[in-house]
Amino acid sequence: MTTPNPEYAIEAVDLVKRFGDFTAVDGISFHVPRGTVLGLLGPNGAGKTTTVRMMTTLSKPTSGTAYVAGYDVRTHPDEVRRSMGLTGQAATVDEILTGRENLAMIGGLYGIGRRALAARSDQLLEQFSLTEAANKPVKDYSGGMRRRLDLAVSLLAAPPVLFLDEPTTGLDPRSRNELWDVLRGLVNDGTTLLLTTQYLEEADQLADDIVVVDRGRIIEHGTAMQLKQRAGAASLVLTVSDAADLTAAAEVLRRAGGEVFVEENARRVTAPATGLGDLTAAATLLDESGIAVDDLGLARPSLDDVFLSLTGHRTESDTAQQEPAQ
């Protein structure tokens, strides 16, 4: 029998979930230190949502278990629910009620006293930039405002652990960036986050550690930088000012680093690199050759490159089998 590690706010221990003959989650294990963010990354049908449902007591594991704030999801589900907040893929707030009324309704279910609830609601409305809209019906909110209210509701009881299942799905770039800022603030205040996402940039921006899941199994685990390094070497990317210099520039980079890839229409040359030293050396050679440059930089593999190298497909694709409805 396993026991929780006090250093971790969240632990998954050999979690398995089967639906008949279909295995949605196949022996997933990971841990999240307190006050950090874990990104659970994978395509649709990878098993991310099923994993979160087991860890938040919404679905019983077929085998294995998980600990949230030190409580076993199998044996102490009530304590787990009191220690966590959950924001699902779709906002669950009531559209007929105002933002403040939604907070009051959920706060009443938590048993928060009227005076304390009013103070907490004011704090959350301000924190999520919803004060001016507090007394408007939620049906008049934008998508980003609804997601922020949904997150505020999940934080009413100030849980130490927060599960976010694709929280920015459907949001425009500005709303997504605003929500990222809010999440960073929560982590700075000590909240532990588990974030599932298909958005590579989201994992790159927020996660201290990333678990890559495909077809119910963990296929890679590490920081964003570690995963990128495993996907391949960095590259020098050069764009010349004059297309007539493209051949000469390619020869300079070939002498500096070996094989090059030339894109004539973009006036761009790409060459392998090991670090900033190669960038400096290339800049010196280009200057000595009198070649005018529009741009010269060091490009590392993206998380999209990581996922492609691991699975053979991009994260936003729906190539994985979809999880059964529950």
LINCORFEN-V253316 format. One record per residue. RES is the residue in one letter. OMEGA is omega as a letter, one per 40 degrees, with the letter a starting at -180 (NA if undefined). NEAR is the number of other C-alpha atoms within 8 Angstrom. D_CENTER is the distance of its C-alpha to the mean C-alpha in Angstrom with 2 decimals. Layout:
[[RES	OMEGA	NEAR	D_CENTER] [RES	OMEGA	NEAR	D_CENTER]]
//
This chain:
[[M	a	2	31.15] [T	i	3	28.03] [T	a	4	27.58] [P	i	9	24.54] [N	a	6	23.90] [P	i	6	24.23] [E	a	6	21.85] [Y	i	13	18.87] [A	a	16	17.53] [I	i	14	16.01] [E	i	13	17.55] [A	a	13	17.64] [V	i	11	20.99] [D	a	11	21.88] [L	i	17	20.47] [V	i	14	22.22] [K	i	13	22.48] [R	i	10	25.17] [F	a	8	26.45] [G	i	5	29.93] [D	a	5	29.86] [F	i	6	26.18] [T	a	11	23.78] [A	i	15	20.29] [V	a	15	19.03] [D	i	11	21.12] [G	a	11	21.21] [I	i	13	17.67] [S	i	9	17.77] [F	i	8	15.46] [H	a	9	15.56] [V	i	13	13.70] [P	a	10	16.11] [R	i	11	16.94] [G	i	11	15.39] [T	a	13	12.25] [V	i	14	8.49] [L	i	13	7.51] [G	i	15	4.42] [L	a	13	6.51] [L	i	15	6.61] [G	a	12	9.79] [P	i	14	12.15] [N	i	14	13.97] [G	a	12	16.20] [A	a	16	14.47] [G	a	15	14.83] [K	a	13	11.44] [T	i	8	13.07] [T	i	12	16.27] [T	i	10	14.84] [V	i	10	13.54] [R	i	10	16.95] [M	a	13	18.80] [M	i	13	17.13] [T	i	13	17.89] [T	i	12	21.46] [L	i	7	21.26] [S	a	9	22.21] [K	i	8	24.36] [P	i	10	23.49] [T	i	8	26.13] [S	a	8	26.15] [G	i	10	24.34] [T	i	12	22.88] [A	i	14	20.20] [Y	i	15	20.67] [V	a	15	19.11] [A	i	11	20.71] [G	a	11	23.33] [Y	i	12	24.32] [D	a	12	24.62] [V	a	15	23.16] [R	a	9	26.33] [T	a	6	28.99] [H	a	9	27.71] [P	a	11	25.59] [D	i	6	27.02] [E	i	8	26.05] [V	a	16	22.46] [R	i	10	22.30] [R	a	7	23.91] [S	a	11	21.39] [M	i	13	18.14] [G	a	11	16.71] [L	i	10	14.89] [T	a	14	13.47] [G	a	10	13.65] [Q	i	9	12.96] [A	i	6	16.18] [A	a	9	17.62] [T	a	6	20.35] [V	a	9	22.50] [D	a	7	26.15] [E	a	8	26.98] [I	a	7	30.63] [L	i	10	30.10] [T	i	12	29.31] [G	a	14	26.25] [R	i	10	28.48] [E	i	9	29.99] [N	i	12	26.69] [L	a	12	26.03] [A	a	11	29.64] [M	a	8	29.49] [I	i	10	26.51] [G	i	12	27.91] [G	i	9	31.17] [L	i	7	29.65] [Y	a	7	28.26] [G	i	6	31.80] [I	a	10	31.08] [G	a	7	34.40] [R	a	6	35.22] [R	i	6	35.53] [A	i	8	32.41] [L	i	11	30.47] [A	a	9	31.78] [A	i	8	30.81] [R	i	9	27.28] [S	i	12	26.88] [D	a	9	28.16] [Q	a	8	25.76] [L	i	10	22.66] [L	i	13	24.03] [E	a	9	24.55] [Q	a	8	21.21] [F	i	10	19.45] [S	a	7	22.17] [L	a	12	23.80] [T	a	8	27.21] [E	a	6	29.09] [A	a	8	27.80] [A	a	10	28.26] [N	i	9	31.46] [K	i	9	30.54] [P	a	11	29.82] [V	i	13	26.18] [K	i	6	27.37] [D	a	6	27.92] [Y	i	11	24.39] [S	i	6	22.09] [G	i	8	18.83] [G	i	12	16.94] [M	i	9	19.56] [R	i	12	19.24] [R	i	11	15.53] [R	i	10	16.43] [L	i	13	19.41] [D	i	12	17.60] [L	i	9	15.42] [A	i	12	18.73] [V	a	10	20.46] [S	a	10	18.09] [L	a	9	18.84] [L	a	13	22.59] [A	i	8	23.53] [A	a	5	21.45] [P	i	12	19.66] [P	a	10	18.51] [V	a	14	15.52] [L	i	13	13.04] [F	a	13	11.18] [L	a	13	8.93] [D	a	13	9.20] [E	a	11	7.72] [P	a	13	8.97] [T	i	8	9.44] [T	i	6	11.15] [G	a	5	14.53] [L	i	10	14.23] [D	a	7	15.99] [P	a	6	14.65] [R	i	7	16.49] [S	i	9	15.24] [R	i	11	11.57] [N	i	8	12.51] [E	i	8	14.55] [L	i	11	11.96] [W	i	9	9.76] [D	i	8	13.16] [V	a	10	13.83] [L	i	8	10.85] [R	i	9	11.94] [G	i	8	15.37] [L	a	9	14.73] [V	i	13	13.54] [N	i	8	16.59] [D	i	6	18.68] [G	i	10	17.79] [T	i	14	15.38] [T	a	15	13.22] [L	i	13	9.78] [L	a	12	8.28] [L	i	14	5.10] [T	a	13	5.58] [T	i	14	4.77] [Q	a	11	7.40] [Y	a	9	6.61] [L	a	11	7.00] [E	i	7	7.57] [E	i	9	4.51] [A	a	13	3.25] [D	a	9	6.96] [Q	a	6	7.54] [L	a	10	6.13] [A	i	15	5.99] [D	a	10	9.68] [D	a	11	9.54] [I	i	14	7.96] [V	i	14	9.81] [V	a	12	10.57] [V	i	15	12.44] [D	i	13	15.15] [R	i	11	18.07] [G	a	14	17.50] [R	i	12	17.47] [I	a	10	15.43] [I	i	9	16.32] [E	a	9	14.75] [H	i	10	13.38] [G	i	10	13.16] [T	i	10	11.82] [A	a	13	10.61] [M	i	7	14.31] [Q	a	8	15.71] [L	i	13	14.08] [K	i	14	15.30] [Q	i	11	18.65] [R	a	7	19.05] [A	i	10	18.60] [G	a	7	21.67] [A	i	10	23.54] [A	a	13	23.03] [S	i	12	25.28] [L	i	14	27.69] [V	a	13	27.52] [L	i	12	30.73] [T	a	12	31.93] [V	i	15	35.68] [S	a	9	37.47] [D	a	8	40.29] [A	i	8	39.93] [A	a	5	43.24] [D	a	11	41.65] [L	a	13	39.02] [T	i	7	41.20] [A	i	8	42.17] [A	i	12	38.60] [A	i	11	37.60] [E	i	8	40.54] [V	a	11	39.52] [L	i	12	36.02] [R	i	11	37.63] [R	a	7	39.92] [A	a	9	37.12] [G	i	10	34.64] [G	a	9	35.95] [E	a	7	34.92] [V	i	11	33.59] [F	a	7	32.20] [V	i	9	33.87] [E	a	8	32.77] [E	a	8	35.97] [N	a	5	34.90] [A	a	6	32.12] [R	a	13	34.45] [R	i	13	31.71] [V	i	14	32.05] [T	a	11	29.39] [A	i	14	30.35] [P	i	12	28.88] [A	i	12	28.25] [T	a	9	27.65] [G	a	8	26.84] [L	i	7	28.09] [G	i	7	31.64] [D	i	12	31.67] [L	i	13	30.53] [T	a	8	33.38] [A	i	9	35.89] [A	i	11	35.07] [A	i	9	35.45] [T	a	8	38.82] [L	i	9	40.09] [L	i	12	39.17] [D	i	9	40.92] [E	a	7	43.96] [S	i	6	44.09] [G	a	6	44.13] [I	i	11	41.24] [A	a	10	39.59] [V	i	9	35.78] [D	a	8	33.43] [D	i	8	30.30] [L	a	11	29.63] [G	i	8	26.35] [L	a	12	24.38] [A	i	8	21.45] [R	i	9	19.13] [P	i	13	17.44] [S	i	7	14.10] [L	i	12	11.18] [D	i	10	12.85] [D	i	10	15.98] [V	a	13	14.56] [F	i	13	13.69] [L	a	11	17.02] [S	a	9	18.91] [L	a	8	17.72] [T	a	8	18.18] [G	i	7	20.31] [H	a	9	18.20] [R	a	10	15.27] [T	a	14	12.03] [E	a	8	13.12] [S	a	9	16.46] [D	a	9	17.85] [T	a	7	19.79] [A	i	11	18.83] [Q	a	9	21.02] [Q	i	7	19.91] [E	i	9	19.78] [P	i	5	22.96] [A	a	3	23.16] [Q	NA	2	23.81]]
//
